[in-house]
Amino acid sequence: MVDFFNLFLQHTITMMAIVDPLGVSAIMLSLLPQNTTKEAINKIAFKATMTIIVAFFVVLATGNFLLNLFGIEIDSLKVMGGIILLLTAIKMVQGSMEAKNQTEEERAEAIKNDEFSIIPLGIPITFGPGIFATIIILRGHSESVTSVAALILAYLVVSLSVYLAFKNSIYIRHYLGITGQKIVSRLMGLIVGAIAVQFVVGGITTLVSHYM
């Protein structure tokens, strides 16, 4: 029981730091239109959380197998995830995440279907290459049923934190106001862009050193 609790705490702290629920909730705010309702945010929060939970179990069960099957390296995944994040960051900095030419019906339909709660909010912003690699590494060190259970429970706690952060993000928007929201959008765009560049550069550097 002591070993289980220690593993649970270690895994929770590690994955919580990588996922950063408060940080990704701020990114979500900058991705949403200003008039998004609380009900829509609740739906998006739930769908995004379910996305990262499903992604976790898929990676947990098949991560190493899929990478070996297709001959994909973690660094290749970092490069692709970084490119997707970089495209998102550019739109955030330019303030063009919301389509300007959409009609009200099209905009309402987009919020209703909340496609972006899966991509890019769920994947790769919340569940990115960093947490992907971490899960594979932790799973590799989990040889017993107890250690695997500790890993699963720790990730579910992290997912709950993400859900609560997303669900209550509208109150952050309320206190920030329109001007504050625009500032957050640009700043988070810069941060996401910097993370994206690190992913791309780090992945390319390792790949080049490996194949040269």
N, C-alpha and C positions, 0 to 999 in steps of 0.2 A: 504493500500500500504506500509506503514511503517512497519507493522508487517511482511508482505511478504518479504520485503527487509532484515529485521533483521534475519528472519528465514533462508533466502537464504544464507546470509553471515555466520551464525553459522554452518549450515549444510556443506557448502563448505569448511570452515576451518577445521572442524572436519574430514570429509572424505578425504580431501587432505592430512592431516597429517597421516592418517592411510594407505592410498594407497601408498603415497610417489612415485610420478611418476619418479623423478630423480633416486631414488634408484632402482626401478624395471627396468628402462632402462639400468642401469649398469649391472644388473643381466642378462638381455636379451643379452647384448654384450658378456657376458661370456658363454652363452649357444650356441651362433652361431659359426659356423666354420669361420676361418680367411678370407676365400675367398668369403664370402657372398656378393652379389651385392646389390647396392642401391635399385634396383627394387624389389629384394626379400625382403629386409627389409621393404619397403613400403607396400608390400602385407601382411607381417607378422604383421606390426603395425596396419593395417586396420582390419585384422581378429581377432587379440587379443583384439582390442578395441571393435569390435562388440560383441565378446564373453562376455566381462565384462558388456556391456550394456544389452545384453539379460539376463545375469545372474541377473543383478539388477532388471529388471522388473519381472522375475520369482520369485525372493525372495520377492519383494515388494508385489506381488499378492498372493503368496502361501506359503511364508516362515513359518508363524505360523501354518498354516493348516497342512503342511507336517510334521513338527516336532511333532505336537500333534497326527497326524494320525498314525505315526510310533513309537510314544513314544520316540523320539530322543531328547536328551538334547543338549544345546549349547556346553557344555563341552565335550561331546562325539564327536561332530564335530571338536572341537579344537584338540583332540587327533589324529583323523584320518588325519586332514589337516597337523598337525605337523609331523606325520610319513612320509607323502608324501614329505613335504619340507625337512625333514632330509635326505631322500634318494637322493634327488636332490643336497643338499648341499655336501654330501659325494662325489658325482661324480664331483662337481665343484672343491673341494679341491684337489682331485686326478688328476684333469685335464683330466677326461675321459668322459666328456659330449658328445664329438664327437666320434662316433664309429670308431676305428682305422682300422678295417678290411673291411670297406665299399669300394666298387668300386666307381669310379667317377660317373658312371651312377646312382648307388643307392643313392649317396650323393646328386646329382642333383635332383633326384626324391623326396628325403626327403625335400629339400628346396622348391621345386615346390609345394608340397602338404602342407608344413609347418604345419604338425600335431601338433608340440609342441607349436604353437601359441595359441592353445586352452588349452592343458594340456602339461606341467605345467605352461606355461607363463601366459595365461589368468586366469586359475584356477589351483592351488591355490596361485601362486606367487603374482599376481596382485589382484585377487578377492579371498581373503582368508577368514578364519573363523572370523578374526577380523572385516572386513568390512561387512561380512554376519550378524554377531551379531549386529553391529551398525545400519544397515539398518532396521532390525527387531525392534530394540529399538526405533529408530526415527519414524518408521512407527506407532508404538504403541502410540506415543505421538502426532501423526498428526491426529486430529479428524475432521478437516475441509478440504474442497477442496483446500483452499488457502495454508494450511500447507503442504498438499501432493504435490501440484504443486511446492512449494519452494524446497521440498526434491528432486523431479525429476529433476528440473532445476539445482540444485546444483550438483547432480551426473553427469549430462551431461557435466557440466563445468569440473569436475574432469576427466571424460573420455576423453574430448578434450585435457586436459593437458597430459594425458597418451599417447594419439596418437602422439602428437607433440614430446614428449620425445623419444618415440620409433622410430619415423620417422627420427629424426635427430641424432640418436645414432651412426650412421656410422661416423659422423664427430668427435665424441669423440674417436672412435677407431683410426681414422686417426692421431689424435694428441697424443694418448697414445703410439702407436706402438705395436709391437708384445710383447716385454718384459713388457710394461705397461699393456697390455691386460691380460697377464698371472698373473701379480700381482693382478690386479683387480679381476680376476676370483677366485683366492685363498682367497683374503680378503672377497669378497662377499659371498663365500662359507662358511667362518667362521661365518659371520653375519647371513646368512640364517639359518645355523645350530643352532646358539644361539637362534634365534627366534623360530625355530622348537622345540628345547628343552623346551623353555618357554611355548609354546602351549601345549606340551605333559604333562609336569610336572604340569602346572596350571590346565589342564583339569582333569588329574588323581587325583590330590589332592582334587579338589572340588567333584569329583565323589565318592572318598573314604569316605570323610567326610560326604557326603550325604547318602550313603548306609550303613555305619558302625553304 
